[in-house]
Amino acid sequence: MTIKQTAGRDQLGDFAPDFAHFNDDILFGENWNNQDLDLKTRCLLTVTTLIASGITDNSLIYHLQNAKNNGVTKAEISATITHIAFYAGWPKAWAAFNLAKNVWDD
């Protein structure tokens, strides 16, 4: 599966064309399509990093949905968030669980 992203150009292309290029072509175009990690692992790493950084906005929702779409099960996301709660912080896990619950309940 090839990841293709257009959000950078769609949302910021006129305002920040360099950022849009880096987002769509480098981050998602090259990095996400690198074959050294499978997409499921890459999704779990991304979700973990966002939660650990305290990012619980639409970008985490997007990456939770992406994780689900790439085969991460409800049990796996629950175990992942529970595990990182001990390292990243309990309130961050609560915030992430509230978002993940909605993604996996859909």
C-alpha positions as CSV (number, residue, x, y, z in Angstrom):
1,M,0.0,0.0,0.0
2,T,1.3,3.4,-0.9
3,I,0.6,6.4,1.4
4,K,-0.4,9.5,-0.5
5,Q,-1.1,12.7,1.5
6,T,-2.5,16.0,0.2
7,A,-3.6,17.7,3.4
8,G,-0.6,20.0,3.3
9,R,-1.4,21.4,-0.1
10,D,-5.2,21.2,0.5
11,Q,-5.1,23.2,3.7
12,L,-1.9,25.3,3.5
13,G,-0.7,25.1,0.0
14,D,-1.2,28.8,-0.8
15,F,-0.2,30.1,2.6
16,A,2.8,27.8,3.3
17,P,3.8,26.0,0.2
18,D,7.2,24.8,1.5
19,F,5.6,23.3,4.6
20,A,2.9,21.7,2.4
21,H,5.6,20.1,0.3
22,F,7.5,18.8,3.3
23,N,4.3,17.4,4.8
24,D,2.9,15.7,1.7
25,D,6.0,14.7,-0.2
26,I,8.7,14.1,2.4
27,L,6.9,13.1,5.7
28,F,4.1,11.1,4.1
29,G,5.5,10.6,0.6
30,E,9.0,9.3,1.5
31,N,9.0,8.6,5.2
32,W,5.6,6.8,5.5
33,N,6.4,4.8,2.3
34,N,9.8,3.6,3.6
35,Q,9.6,-0.2,3.7
36,D,11.9,-0.7,6.7
37,L,8.8,-0.5,9.0
38,D,5.4,-1.9,8.2
39,L,2.5,0.5,8.4
40,K,0.9,-1.0,11.5
41,T,4.2,-0.5,13.4
42,R,4.6,3.0,12.0
43,C,1.1,3.9,13.0
44,L,1.6,2.7,16.6
45,L,4.9,4.6,16.8
46,T,3.2,7.8,15.6
47,V,0.3,7.5,18.0
48,T,2.6,6.8,20.9
49,T,4.8,9.8,20.0
50,L,1.8,12.2,19.7
51,I,0.3,11.0,23.0
52,A,3.7,11.3,24.8
53,S,4.0,14.8,23.4
54,G,0.6,15.7,24.8
55,I,-0.9,16.2,21.3
56,T,-4.6,15.2,21.6
57,D,-6.1,17.3,18.8
58,N,-7.3,16.4,15.3
59,S,-3.9,15.1,14.4
60,L,-4.1,12.4,17.0
61,I,-7.7,11.5,15.8
62,Y,-6.4,11.3,12.3
63,H,-3.5,9.0,13.3
64,L,-5.8,6.8,15.5
65,Q,-8.1,6.3,12.5
66,N,-5.1,5.6,10.3
67,A,-3.9,3.0,12.9
68,K,-7.3,1.4,12.8
69,N,-7.3,1.4,9.0
70,N,-3.9,-0.3,9.0
71,G,-4.9,-3.2,11.2
72,V,-4.4,-2.0,14.8
73,T,-7.2,-3.6,16.8
74,K,-9.1,-2.2,19.8
75,A,-7.2,-4.5,22.1
76,E,-3.8,-3.4,20.7
77,I,-4.6,0.3,20.9
78,S,-5.9,-0.2,24.5
79,A,-2.7,-2.1,25.5
80,T,-0.5,0.5,23.8
81,I,-2.1,3.5,25.5
82,T,-2.1,1.7,28.9
83,H,1.6,0.8,28.5
84,I,2.6,4.4,27.6
85,A,0.5,5.9,30.4
86,F,3.2,4.8,32.8
87,Y,5.9,6.5,30.8
88,A,4.1,9.5,29.2
89,G,1.6,10.4,31.9
90,W,-1.8,9.3,33.2
91,P,-3.7,12.4,32.1
92,K,-2.3,12.0,28.5
93,A,-3.6,8.5,28.4
94,W,-7.0,9.5,29.6
95,A,-7.2,12.1,26.8
96,A,-6.0,9.6,24.3
97,F,-8.5,6.9,25.5
98,N,-11.4,9.4,25.1
99,L,-10.4,9.8,21.4
100,A,-9.5,6.2,20.7
101,K,-12.8,5.0,22.2
102,N,-14.7,7.1,19.6
103,V,-12.5,5.9,16.7
104,W,-12.9,2.2,17.6
105,D,-16.6,2.5,18.4
106,D,-17.4,3.7,14.9
